[in-house]
Amino acid sequence: MTKFEALQSKTVVLPIDNIDTDQIIPARYLKSISKEGLGEGLFCDWRVNPDFPLNKPEAKGAQILVAGDNFGCGSSREHAPWALTQYGFRAVISTSFADIFRGNSLKNGLLPIIVAPDVHKELIKSPGAVLKVDLAAETLTLPDGRAVKFPIDAFSKQCMLDGVDELGYMLQQEAAIAAYEARRVGSVNTLG
């Protein structure tokens, strides 16, 4: 996973509520256990419409998606955040996310940012707005310079800042685990 450093990007706005994971990446793409090529399948059934927001030239290079409420609902599939990151998104902003999608995103380097409805409404009306995301400070800076806080649990935040998943985090603790095991084995041997 790539470290999540400060991000500044324009936005793509997809103002649709209840976008489920099958719309994000259709089931026919779930045959692969590789992340490669999934970006091409992102919203593929919607991208046949030339007016779809991702098809517009101004969307090219955007790393922040502003989506409607309850983004990522439906069935659990890691392929959804994989497709979003393979397409180039690093963050998705909404008023709420499905729990499983949110967890899968955090474990795969995609930052789900929850904002208040008034901030969300402002962002929905401003496609292409340039935003700054500071994960370390847990802030989203709006085009007018206002910084709004967003929630993230400490463990997920640290993993994203370090660019590691849960296994990577545990491997970073290898020396401490070995020291603990040595003490534990030593104390068991003295009891015998």
DRENDO-1510 file (C-alpha; in Angstrom, 1 decimal, always signed):
<recs>
REC; n; res; u; v; w
REC; 1; MET; +0.0; +0.0; +0.0 .
REC; 2; THR; +1.3; +3.5; -0.8 .
REC; 3; LYS; +1.8; +5.9; +2.1 .
REC; 4; PHE; -1.0; +8.5; +2.3 .
REC; 5; GLU; +0.8; +11.8; +2.3 .
REC; 6; ALA; -0.8; +15.2; +2.1 .
REC; 7; LEU; -3.1; +15.3; -1.0 .
REC; 8; GLN; -4.2; +18.2; -3.1 .
REC; 9; SER; -6.5; +17.5; -6.0 .
REC; 10; LYS; -9.5; +18.6; -7.9 .
REC; 11; THR; -12.7; +16.7; -7.4 .
REC; 12; VAL; -15.1; +14.6; -9.5 .
REC; 13; VAL; -18.6; +14.9; -8.3 .
REC; 14; LEU; -21.0; +11.9; -8.4 .
REC; 15; PRO; -24.1; +13.2; -6.6 .
REC; 16; ILE; -26.0; +9.9; -6.4 .
REC; 17; ASP; -27.0; +8.4; -3.0 .
REC; 18; ASN; -26.8; +4.7; -2.2 .
REC; 19; ILE; -24.2; +3.8; -4.8 .
REC; 20; ASP; -23.6; +0.1; -4.2 .
REC; 21; THR; -20.4; -1.9; -4.8 .
REC; 22; ASP; -21.9; -3.6; -7.8 .
REC; 23; GLN; -22.2; -0.2; -9.5 .
REC; 24; ILE; -18.7; +0.7; -8.5 .
REC; 25; ILE; -17.3; -2.5; -9.9 .
REC; 26; PRO; -19.7; -5.0; -11.5 .
REC; 27; ALA; -19.7; -8.7; -10.4 .
REC; 28; ARG; -18.2; -9.8; -13.7 .
REC; 29; TYR; -14.9; -8.2; -12.6 .
REC; 30; LEU; -14.7; -10.3; -9.4 .
REC; 31; LYS; -13.1; -13.3; -11.1 .
REC; 32; SER; -9.7; -11.7; -10.5 .
REC; 33; ILE; -7.8; -11.7; -7.3 .
REC; 34; SER; -5.4; -9.1; -8.7 .
REC; 35; LYS; -6.0; -5.4; -8.4 .
REC; 36; GLU; -4.5; -4.8; -11.9 .
REC; 37; GLY; -6.9; -3.6; -14.5 .
REC; 38; LEU; -9.8; -3.0; -12.2 .
REC; 39; GLY; -9.7; +0.7; -12.8 .
REC; 40; GLU; -11.0; +0.1; -16.3 .
REC; 41; GLY; -14.1; -1.6; -14.8 .
REC; 42; LEU; -14.8; +1.3; -12.4 .
REC; 43; PHE; -18.4; +2.4; -13.0 .
REC; 44; CYS; -18.2; +0.7; -16.4 .
REC; 45; ASP; -21.9; +0.2; -16.8 .
REC; 46; TRP; -22.4; +4.0; -16.2 .
REC; 47; ARG; -19.4; +5.1; -18.2 .
REC; 48; VAL; -21.2; +4.0; -21.5 .
REC; 49; ASN; -23.1; +7.3; -21.0 .
REC; 50; PRO; -20.8; +10.1; -22.6 .
REC; 51; ASP; -22.2; +12.6; -20.0 .
REC; 52; PHE; -21.1; +10.5; -17.0 .
REC; 53; PRO; -18.8; +12.6; -14.8 .
REC; 54; LEU; -15.7; +10.4; -15.2 .
REC; 55; ASN; -15.9; +10.7; -19.0 .
REC; 56; LYS; -15.6; +14.5; -18.9 .
REC; 57; PRO; -12.1; +15.9; -19.8 .
REC; 58; GLU; -12.0; +17.9; -16.6 .
REC; 59; ALA; -12.2; +14.7; -14.5 .
REC; 60; LYS; -8.9; +13.5; -15.8 .
REC; 61; GLY; -6.3; +13.3; -13.0 .
REC; 62; ALA; -8.7; +13.9; -10.2 .
REC; 63; GLN; -7.8; +12.0; -7.0 .
REC; 64; ILE; -10.9; +12.9; -4.9 .
REC; 65; LEU; -14.4; +11.6; -5.6 .
REC; 66; VAL; -17.3; +13.4; -4.0 .
REC; 67; ALA; -20.2; +11.0; -3.8 .
REC; 68; GLY; -23.7; +10.9; -2.5 .
REC; 69; ASP; -24.8; +9.6; +0.9 .
REC; 70; ASN; -24.3; +5.9; +1.9 .
REC; 71; PHE; -21.5; +5.3; -0.6 .
REC; 72; GLY; -20.4; +1.7; -1.0 .
REC; 73; CYS; -23.5; +0.0; +0.2 .
REC; 74; GLY; -24.5; -3.5; -0.9 .
REC; 75; SER; -22.4; -6.6; -1.0 .
REC; 76; SER; -18.9; -6.8; +0.5 .
REC; 77; ARG; -16.1; -6.7; -2.0 .
REC; 78; GLU; -12.6; -5.5; -1.7 .
REC; 79; HIS; -12.7; -5.0; -5.5 .
REC; 80; ALA; -14.6; -1.8; -5.0 .
REC; 81; PRO; -11.8; +0.2; -3.3 .
REC; 82; TRP; -9.3; -1.6; -5.5 .
REC; 83; ALA; -11.1; -0.3; -8.6 .
REC; 84; LEU; -11.3; +3.2; -7.2 .
REC; 85; THR; -7.5; +3.3; -6.3 .
REC; 86; GLN; -6.5; +1.7; -9.6 .
REC; 87; TYR; -8.4; +4.4; -11.4 .
REC; 88; GLY; -6.4; +7.0; -9.4 .
REC; 89; PHE; -8.7; +8.0; -6.5 .
REC; 90; ARG; -7.0; +8.4; -3.1 .
REC; 91; ALA; -10.0; +9.7; -1.2 .
REC; 92; VAL; -13.8; +9.6; -1.4 .
REC; 93; ILE; -16.0; +12.2; +0.4 .
REC; 94; SER; -19.5; +11.5; +1.5 .
REC; 95; THR; -21.9; +12.1; +4.4 .
REC; 96; SER; -21.8; +8.4; +5.2 .
REC; 97; PHE; -20.3; +5.1; +4.0 .
REC; 98; ALA; -21.4; +1.5; +4.3 .
REC; 99; ASP; -19.4; +0.0; +7.2 .
REC; 100; ILE; -17.8; -2.9; +5.2 .
REC; 101; PHE; -16.8; -0.6; +2.3 .
REC; 102; ARG; -15.3; +1.9; +4.7 .
REC; 103; GLY; -13.2; -0.9; +6.4 .
REC; 104; ASN; -12.1; -2.3; +3.1 .
REC; 105; SER; -11.1; +1.1; +1.9 .
REC; 106; LEU; -9.0; +1.9; +4.9 .
REC; 107; LYS; -7.2; -1.5; +4.5 .
REC; 108; ASN; -6.5; -0.8; +0.9 .
REC; 109; GLY; -5.2; +2.8; +0.9 .
REC; 110; LEU; -8.5; +4.6; +0.0 .
REC; 111; LEU; -9.4; +7.3; +2.5 .
REC; 112; PRO; -13.2; +7.6; +3.1 .
REC; 113; ILE; -13.8; +11.1; +4.4 .
REC; 114; ILE; -17.1; +11.8; +6.2 .
REC; 115; VAL; -18.2; +15.5; +6.2 .
REC; 116; ALA; -21.2; +17.3; +7.5 .
REC; 117; PRO; -24.2; +17.7; +5.2 .
REC; 118; ASP; -23.7; +21.5; +4.7 .
REC; 119; VAL; -20.0; +20.9; +3.6 .
REC; 120; HIS; -21.1; +18.0; +1.4 .
REC; 121; LYS; -23.8; +20.2; -0.2 .
REC; 122; GLU; -21.2; +22.8; -1.0 .
REC; 123; LEU; -18.8; +20.2; -2.5 .
REC; 124; ILE; -21.6; +18.7; -4.6 .
REC; 125; LYS; -22.3; +22.1; -6.2 .
REC; 126; SER; -18.5; +22.6; -7.0 .
REC; 127; PRO; -17.3; +19.9; -9.4 .
REC; 128; GLY; -13.6; +20.4; -10.1 .
REC; 129; ALA; -13.0; +22.3; -6.8 .
REC; 130; VAL; -9.4; +21.8; -5.5 .
REC; 131; LEU; -9.3; +20.4; -2.0 .
REC; 132; LYS; -6.4; +19.6; +0.4 .
REC; 133; VAL; -6.5; +16.5; +2.5 .
REC; 134; ASP; -4.1; +16.3; +5.5 .
REC; 135; LEU; -4.6; +12.9; +7.0 .
REC; 136; ALA; -2.1; +13.5; +9.9 .
REC; 137; ALA; -4.2; +16.5; +11.0 .
REC; 138; GLU; -7.5; +14.9; +10.0 .
REC; 139; THR; -8.5; +17.9; +8.0 .
REC; 140; LEU; -10.0; +18.7; +4.7 .
REC; 141; THR; -9.3; +22.2; +3.4 .
REC; 142; LEU; -12.0; +23.6; +1.2 .
REC; 143; PRO; -11.5; +26.0; -1.7 .
REC; 144; ASP; -12.3; +29.0; +0.5 .
REC; 145; GLY; -9.5; +28.0; +2.9 .
REC; 146; ARG; -11.7; +26.6; +5.7 .
REC; 147; ALA; -10.4; +23.5; +7.3 .
REC; 148; VAL; -12.9; +20.9; +8.4 .
REC; 149; LYS; -12.1; +18.0; +10.6 .
REC; 150; PHE; -13.0; +14.4; +9.6 .
REC; 151; PRO; -13.1; +11.3; +11.8 .
REC; 152; ILE; -10.7; +8.3; +11.4 .
REC; 153; ASP; -9.7; +5.8; +14.0 .
REC; 154; ALA; -6.1; +6.0; +15.2 .
REC; 155; PHE; -5.0; +2.5; +14.0 .
REC; 156; SER; -6.3; +3.0; +10.4 .
REC; 157; LYS; -4.8; +6.5; +10.3 .
REC; 158; GLN; -1.3; +5.2; +11.3 .
REC; 159; CYS; -1.5; +2.3; +8.9 .
REC; 160; MET; -2.3; +4.7; +6.0 .
REC; 161; LEU; +0.4; +7.2; +7.0 .
REC; 162; ASP; +2.9; +4.3; +7.2 .
REC; 163; GLY; +1.6; +2.7; +3.9 .
REC; 164; VAL; +1.0; -0.7; +5.5 .
REC; 165; ASP; -2.0; -3.0; +5.9 .
REC; 166; GLU; -2.7; -4.9; +9.1 .
REC; 167; LEU; -0.2; -7.6; +8.3 .
REC; 168; GLY; +2.4; -5.0; +7.5 .
REC; 169; TYR; +1.8; -3.3; +10.8 .
REC; 170; MET; +2.3; -6.6; +12.7 .
REC; 171; LEU; +5.5; -7.2; +10.8 .
REC; 172; GLN; +6.7; -3.8; +11.9 .
REC; 173; GLN; +6.4; -5.1; +15.5 .
REC; 174; GLU; +8.6; -8.2; +14.8 .
REC; 175; ALA; +11.3; -7.2; +17.3 .
REC; 176; ALA; +8.8; -6.5; +20.1 .
REC; 177; ILE; +7.0; -9.8; +19.4 .
REC; 178; ALA; +10.3; -11.7; +19.5 .
REC; 179; ALA; +11.3; -10.0; +22.8 .
REC; 180; TYR; +8.0; -10.9; +24.3 .
REC; 181; GLU; +8.2; -14.5; +23.2 .
REC; 182; ALA; +11.7; -14.8; +24.6 .
REC; 183; ARG; +10.5; -13.4; +28.0 .
REC; 184; ARG; +7.5; -15.7; +27.9 .
REC; 185; VAL; +9.5; -18.8; +27.1 .
REC; 186; GLY; +12.1; -17.9; +29.7 .
REC; 187; SER; +9.4; -17.5; +32.4 .
REC; 188; VAL; +7.9; -20.9; +31.5 .
REC; 189; ASN; +11.3; -22.6; +31.7 .
REC; 190; THR; +11.9; -21.2; +35.2 .
REC; 191; LEU; +8.6; -22.6; +36.4 .
REC; 192; GLY; +9.5; -26.2; +35.4 .
</recs>
